């Protein structure tokens, strides 16, 4: 019965991992402060971008909006060039972008995007959404990610311990050992599967309340489509610009 202690270890680790993920999911699903307007609240396009894709989605939306207004040129080679700096920035978002590009008026987009995403206006936007109960806090996202890692580690450990235990016992006992280790494997595997299906759609940025508001937005407006669906809705040249390199053209 040398395999019994290994089974106990696998069960304890799987139980802890599943409990941690369930607790993290519950904490992330509960808003820190309920929105007084509830589901009747409206989202701006920037708020929708944050809930759907986080700070980088807000950055891409701002860059594309300035490009379409001919305030900025996003070249397919991956460079952003200021076209009209005579009037200065019209709001804090343009000011952030122009500051990230620098006084030279031109900068590689891969260096502009993270600078804008980490700027104060984006952080303030995210905090306002958290305060309204529409976004998951940084702590909540970290807890969910840690819970998923714990369950994944528990599954792999159970698999390794089960394999080792099966090799340590005589062939006649292996069926019983495999059946015993199926419990922690099944528990951690199902928890991981449920976590990927139920948790990831909203715990990255939006809370369940935020997801409900996002689902009610119409993607007919190009900027709203970009905010909710990402750069896949853009033309190839703009997608290449935001990726930082030119698109591959087939003959």
Secondary structure, DSSP 8 states (H G I E B T S, - for coil): -THHHHHHHHHHHHHHHHHHHHHHHHHHHS-SS--TTGGG----HHHHHHHHHHHHHHHHHHHHHHHHTTSEEE-TTSEEEES--TT--SSHHHHHHHHHH-TTSEEEHHHHHHHHHTSHHHHHHHHHHHHTTSB--HHHHHHHHHHHHHHHHHHHHHHHHHHHHHHHS-GGGHHHHHHHHHHHHHHHHHHHHHIIIIIHHHHSSB-HHHHHHHHT--TTSHHHHHHHH-GGGS-HHHHHHHHTS------
